[in-house]
Every structure is written in C-alpha cells, then in structure tokens.
C-alpha cells in the first residue's frame, strides 16, 4: 500500500515562505506525476502544482505562478513545494498526490497524503 506523508506546514505571516515535503513509501505504483492540491472548508479541492517524476515538466495553477515552485528527489521518493510570497488566501490544507500523468484534476490521482495545514496571517 502506497503511503504519502506531508510535512512542513505551519503558521507564517503574509509575505513569508514555507517548504512542504511529501515522502512516498510502501508498495509499488506506476506514477508519472506528483501533484499538490489544497482545500479550505466548504470548498472543493483546488489544484496547485504538479511535476513529472523526471522533473522535466511542471504544471502551475495561475494563482501560484511566480510564487510557488516544486522539485523532486526521486532517490528518496520525495517531492517538495516551496511557497514564497505567501498570501492569506493561500491558507488551506495542502495535500500531495501521485498519479499516472500531469493533471490539474484531482480525480486523475491515485494516492493521497493526509494533508498539512498552512495558515498565512495578514
């Protein structure tokens, strides 16, 4: 059974930075992409960013372009989300996921982490 564990969330002031990590372990799976989504209570899960396992392709949501970056350490089956210039509207639970290809649709991803809370104060 594949397990994804996120870490690195927390409270930060607007304009600050956070780095989230997502470590994959267990089982075997055919995944070509790792993605990050976020969700606030009462709203649908929102796509943030995705990266191919090779790192050669990255797909950004418009809302995070120029502020968020993503990278992978395939030797450690880990993906990192670097979030800079954070805004209060970035406050959400952030989830990582793995799937067969780059997509901004949550239904395309097969495995999900438990989520980590990011809170940006104004």
C-alpha positions in Angstrom: 0.0 0.0 0.0 1.4 3.3 -1.1 1.7 5.9 1.7 2.2 9.6 1.2 3.2 11.8 4.2 3.3 15.5 4.0 5.2 17.7 6.4 6.3 21.3 6.8 3.0 23.1 7.2 2.5 25.8 9.8 1.7 29.4 10.6 3.5 32.2 8.7 3.0 35.9 8.1 2.0 37.3 4.8 5.0 37.6 2.5 6.8 34.8 4.2 7.8 31.3 3.0 7.2 27.7 3.8 8.6 24.5 2.3 6.3 21.4 2.3 7.6 17.9 1.8 5.8 14.8 0.7 7.5 11.4 1.1 6.2 8.4 -0.7 6.7 4.8 0.7 5.4 1.3 0.5 4.1 -0.8 -2.4 4.8 -0.2 -6.0 3.0 2.0 -8.3 3.2 3.4 -11.7 3.1 7.1 -11.3 4.4 9.7 -13.7 3.5 12.8 -11.7 3.2 14.1 -8.2 0.8 16.9 -7.5 -0.1 19.3 -4.8 -3.7 20.4 -4.1 -5.2 22.5 -1.4 -8.6 22.7 0.3 -10.4 25.1 2.6 -13.5 24.1 4.5 -16.7 24.3 2.3 -14.8 24.5 -0.9 -13.6 21.9 -3.5 -10.1 20.7 -3.5 -8.0 23.1 -5.7 -5.1 22.3 -7.9 -1.8 24.0 -7.0 1.1 22.5 -8.9 2.3 19.2 -10.4 5.6 17.8 -11.6 6.6 14.9 -13.7 8.8 12.3 -12.0 11.7 13.3 -14.3 11.2 16.9 -13.2 11.1 18.0 -16.8 7.5 19.1 -16.8 5.8 21.3 -14.3 2.2 22.5 -14.4 1.2 25.5 -12.3 -2.1 27.0 -11.3 -2.3 30.6 -12.3 -2.8 31.7 -8.7 0.7 30.4 -7.7 2.8 31.2 -10.7 5.9 33.2 -9.8 5.5 32.4 -6.1 5.5 28.6 -5.7 8.0 26.1 -7.1 8.2 22.3 -7.0 11.0 19.8 -7.1 11.6 16.2 -6.6 14.2 13.9 -5.1 13.5 10.6 -6.8 16.1 8.7 -4.9 14.1 9.5 -1.8 10.7 9.4 -3.4 10.1 12.9 -2.1 8.5 16.0 -3.7 9.0 19.5 -2.3 6.7 22.5 -2.6 8.5 25.8 -2.0 6.0 28.6 -1.3 7.2 32.2 -1.3 5.4 35.5 -1.0 2.6 33.8 0.8 -0.8 35.5 1.0 -3.7 35.0 3.4 -5.7 33.4 0.6 -3.1 30.6 0.4 -4.4 29.4 3.8 -5.6 25.8 3.3 -4.8 22.2 4.0 -2.3 21.1 1.4 -2.3 17.6 0.0 0.2 15.8 -2.1 -0.8 13.0 -4.6 0.6 10.7 -7.1 -0.9 9.8 -10.5 -0.1 8.5 -13.9 0.3 11.9 -15.5 0.4 15.6 -15.1 -3.1 16.8 -14.5 -5.0 19.6 -12.6 -7.9 17.3 -11.9 -7.9 15.6 -8.6 -9.7 12.5 -10.0 -6.6 11.6 -12.0 -4.5 11.0 -8.9 -4.4 7.6 -7.3 -2.9 8.1 -3.9 -3.2 11.0 -1.4 -1.5 12.1 1.7 -3.3 13.1 4.9 -2.7 16.8 4.4 -0.8 19.5 6.2 -2.2 22.8 7.4 -0.8 26.1 6.1 -2.0 29.3 7.7 -1.0 32.7 6.4 -1.7 35.6 8.7 -2.3 39.1 7.5 
